[in-house]
Each structure stands twice: as structure tokens, then as C-alpha cells.
């Protein structure tokens, strides 16, 4: 009988020990699970922040590209206008040179005509 009571007592102590041990293990698993869930949430938040930052960077890059593209077009247009103006100036310079040559030729012709008239003895003026 004592042996039976002892067996019951040992069984009760062992059952209590195993129950406490499984409760301790369950609490430890719950703590680890909670920490893992918190870490998952933290990484989700970081991922969302990175996605927003990437989108903002993409928007900035796109707007920067648009700005640079527009500025490039403006500079190209200005360059073309300057080239056209330069070509016009070259044509004007050429025209002025021709006019100068014609004026010099006309003056020489007038001078030569006056000398010719003097040489033949008539005064044209």
C-alpha cells in the first residue's frame, strides 16, 4: 500500500513537473514567437518605407529628367537661333564688302571719267 501511495505520489510529482515544464516551454515559445512577430512587423515597416523612398526617388528622377530635357531643348533652340543669326551676319558682311567694292569702283570710274574729260578737253561739270 505504501508502495502504491508512493507510486501515486511519484506519478503526481512527475505529472506536475511535466506540466510545469511544458508550461515553461510554451511560455518560452510564445515569447520567441512574439519577438519574431515584432521583428516581422519592423521589417514590413522598413520595406514600406523603402518602397515609398524608391517611389519618391523615381518621381524626383523623372521630374529631374523632364527638367533637364526641357532645358536641353531650350539650349538647342538658342544654339540654332545663334547659328542662323551668325549666318545672316556673314551674308551681311559679304554684302557690305561687295557694296564697298562697288563704291570704290564707282569712285574710280568717276575719277577716271573726269580725267578722260580733261584729257579730251571738255569739262563735264
C-alpha positions as CSV (number, residue, x, y, z in Angstrom):
1,X,0.0,0.0,0.0
2,X,2.8,2.4,0.8
3,X,4.3,1.4,-2.5
4,X,1.1,2.2,-4.2
5,X,0.8,5.6,-2.4
6,X,4.4,6.2,-3.2
7,X,3.8,5.4,-6.9
8,X,0.8,7.7,-6.9
9,X,2.9,10.5,-5.3
10,X,5.8,10.0,-7.7
11,X,3.3,10.0,-10.6
12,X,1.7,13.1,-9.3
13,X,5.0,14.8,-8.8
14,X,6.2,13.7,-12.3
15,X,2.9,14.8,-13.8
16,X,3.2,18.2,-12.1
17,X,6.8,18.5,-13.2
18,X,6.0,17.7,-16.8
19,X,3.0,20.1,-16.8
20,X,5.2,22.9,-15.4
21,X,7.9,22.1,-17.8
22,X,5.5,22.2,-20.8
23,X,4.1,25.5,-19.5
24,X,7.6,26.9,-19.2
25,X,8.4,25.6,-22.8
26,X,5.0,27.1,-24.1
27,X,5.8,30.5,-22.5
28,X,9.3,30.4,-24.0
29,X,7.9,29.6,-27.4
30,X,5.2,32.3,-27.0
31,X,8.0,34.9,-26.1
32,X,10.1,33.8,-29.1
33,X,7.0,33.9,-31.4
34,X,6.1,37.4,-30.1
35,X,9.6,38.6,-30.8
36,X,9.6,37.1,-34.2
37,X,6.2,38.7,-35.0
38,X,7.6,42.1,-33.8
39,X,10.6,41.7,-36.0
40,X,8.4,40.8,-39.0
41,X,6.3,43.9,-38.4
42,X,9.5,46.0,-38.1
43,X,10.8,44.6,-41.4
44,X,7.4,45.2,-43.0
45,X,7.6,48.8,-41.9
46,X,11.1,49.2,-43.2
47,X,10.1,47.6,-46.5
48,X,7.2,50.0,-46.8
49,X,9.5,53.0,-46.1
50,X,11.9,51.8,-48.7
51,X,9.2,51.5,-51.3
52,X,8.0,55.0,-50.5
53,X,11.6,56.3,-50.7
54,X,12.1,54.5,-54.0
55,X,8.9,55.9,-55.4
56,X,9.9,59.4,-54.3
57,X,13.3,58.9,-55.8
58,X,11.7,57.7,-59.0
59,X,9.4,60.7,-59.1
60,X,12.3,63.1,-58.4
61,X,14.4,61.3,-61.1
62,X,11.5,61.6,-63.6
63,X,10.9,65.3,-62.8
64,X,14.7,66.0,-62.9
65,X,14.8,64.2,-66.3
66,X,11.9,66.3,-67.6
67,X,13.6,69.5,-66.4
68,X,16.9,68.6,-67.9
69,X,15.2,67.6,-71.2
70,X,13.3,70.9,-71.4
71,X,16.5,72.8,-70.6
72,X,18.3,70.9,-73.3
73,X,15.6,71.7,-75.9
74,X,15.8,75.3,-75.0
75,X,19.6,75.4,-75.3
76,X,19.4,73.6,-78.7
77,X,16.8,76.2,-79.9
78,X,19.1,79.0,-78.7
79,X,22.1,77.4,-80.4
80,X,20.1,77.1,-83.7
81,X,19.0,80.7,-83.4
82,X,22.6,81.8,-82.9
83,X,23.8,79.8,-85.9
84,X,21.1,81.4,-88.0
85,X,22.0,84.9,-86.7
86,X,25.7,84.2,-87.4
87,X,25.0,83.1,-91.0
88,X,22.9,86.2,-91.5
89,X,25.7,88.4,-90.2
90,X,28.2,86.6,-92.6
91,X,25.8,87.4,-95.5
92,X,25.5,91.0,-94.4
93,X,29.3,91.3,-94.2
94,X,29.6,89.8,-97.7
95,X,27.0,92.3,-99.0
96,X,28.8,95.2,-97.3
97,X,32.1,94.1,-98.8
98,X,30.5,94.0,-102.3
99,X,28.9,97.4,-101.7
100,X,32.3,98.8,-100.7
101,X,33.9,97.3,-103.8
102,X,31.2,98.8,-106.0
103,X,31.5,102.2,-104.3
104,X,35.3,102.2,-104.8
105,X,34.8,101.1,-108.4
106,X,32.3,103.9,-108.9
107,X,34.6,106.5,-107.4
108,X,37.5,105.3,-109.5
109,X,35.2,105.3,-112.6
110,X,34.1,108.9,-111.8
111,X,37.8,109.9,-111.2
112,X,38.8,108.2,-114.5
113,X,35.9,109.8,-116.3
114,X,36.9,113.2,-115.0
115,X,40.5,112.6,-116.2
116,X,39.3,111.4,-119.5
117,X,37.1,114.5,-120.0
118,X,40.0,116.7,-119.0
119,X,42.2,114.9,-121.4
120,X,39.9,115.4,-124.3
121,X,39.4,119.0,-123.4
122,X,35.8,119.1,-122.2
123,X,34.6,119.8,-118.7
124,X,31.7,117.7,-117.6
125,X,30.9,119.9,-114.7
